[in-house]
């Protein structure tokens, strides 16, 4: 079976930046399945913008490894989804192409930065989509829109062709309405690629199992503390109760390094961004730079005009955190904090097989609610630890508060993505039954 | 404490343009974020040991790559098969 899929969605939530009305597909395990791809993942012959004006009109000459794999599996790539500019945001409001709205409540944000992918799935426009997760960008929108999203173990999915924001943290991962579909999409994209030198040859080939008898579920007190909406915490505790009902046992664990996690994360991601985003100079791609001006003048004028405020703020923060006299205080300390957090998780995983808590401290924000950058950053507190530690983490819907979806987050040991998928699957099957 | 002239200096270092009316807002936001980053002063521990870690390089052998035409396809200005950039001097 091979052919062409007609795709003319009613995109009332602004989930897509680009749609492919005639999407071709071939034979394979995903033959004819419509898949949306976040717009920071390179697609040959399809515009790829990262949600930024600085890449408007950029048409990659090659496919990312995950896109090659999708095509080989027969998927029809039907469009590129909206996102916070370069992935820098928690709401999809920093996109140069306008905000995406949350299908669960159009006056609310879908979360970010993979908000377009989450909204497209939640609205039923596609059954599955790819997102990327640097500090929660798959799990946050999955939680806010009421779908499932997996951030794989660092090194499990090739980042070749992903336009880099913060290399040491980010991973491409699957998003869908069910755990089973997330697992199916993961089976397609998690295959070895020597072009990503941080990758290990640990392909994912797994069918979810709902048997979690004897699974030890760690409950970190830090995930239920100050700043977490008590009603969100209650929904998540109820969900953990469901896991216990299925034969899992809970054990208290502690991640004391959490107190440094958010600051460490923002120092590291902005530092890496300040280096990665230097390539956007209007010379090799994107709208043309004025070659009559001097280099610095042309470069600064172009970047002022075409980068949004949040991107420029993060590039400047990273430049500052790496500058002479400050690198020891910020960047070096953040690396130590990161190592401490990784060791906290390793200790916790001696007593527990997975760790569970809320994905986000609250439900979805109103559009425009997080106008202050620091208050937006603080909402990432429960998702960034998994990126710092490089461990897999899934968000699965676990009820609603005031009609808005809540996400249960399940984290696992490095390269035990299968186990977090199974735990999420067991929960999902039980509450759906 | 970061001042408005610090913000202008950082923007210059980062080659990020900043407009005059953005400077006060960026300064306030930077100070709030850096106040929050002060928690890193309480981090205890050592950096990752470099011993035993080595770079892994592949052999320097040519591999398939983009053609010149593909490479230039997205460039804003080109001339005779080269990319045109602003003047450096």
Interface residues (C-beta under 8 A of the other chain):
Chain A: X58 X59 X61 X62 X197 X259 X260 X262 X263 X264 X266 X267 X274 X278 X281 X282 X283 X284 X285 X286 X287 X288 X289 X290 X291 X292 X293 X294 X295 X296 X297 X298 X299 X300 X301 X302 X303 X304 X305 X307 X309 X312 X313 X315 X316 X317 X319 X320 X323 X329 X330 X332 X333 X334 X335 X336 X337 X339 X340 X372 X373 X374 X377
Chain B: X7 X10 X11 X12 X13 X14 X15 X16 X17 X18 X19 X22 X26 X29 X30 X32 X33 X36 X37 X39 X40 X41 X42 X43 X44 X45 X46 X47 X48 X56 X66 X70 X71 X73 X74 X75 X76 X77 X83 X84 X85 X86 X87 X88
